[in-house]
């Protein structure tokens, strides 16, 4: 038995991904997000470095269509070696 979703789909859904500030991090996040949300516009991706510049947070607001889509997206993000955390 599955639990009912607290989210009504479709909806705008922000995903924040954090990782070490290194070459290719934002591009890898963008590629993963586009695999699961092909209509995502990369120009809307927000990036913010940490105070000391060790980490980078990337926020992507996607048009979420289902819980399965979000579960698959979070799963792939969390399993990527460059990603420290996805919220």
PyMOL commands that set and color helices and strands:
alter all, ss='L'
color gray80, all
select helices_A, chain A and resi 25-36+42-44+67-79
alter helices_A, ss='H'
color red, helices_A
select strands_A, chain A and resi 11-20+46-49+55-64+83-86
alter strands_A, ss='S'
color yellow, strands_A
deselect
rebuild
show_as cartoon
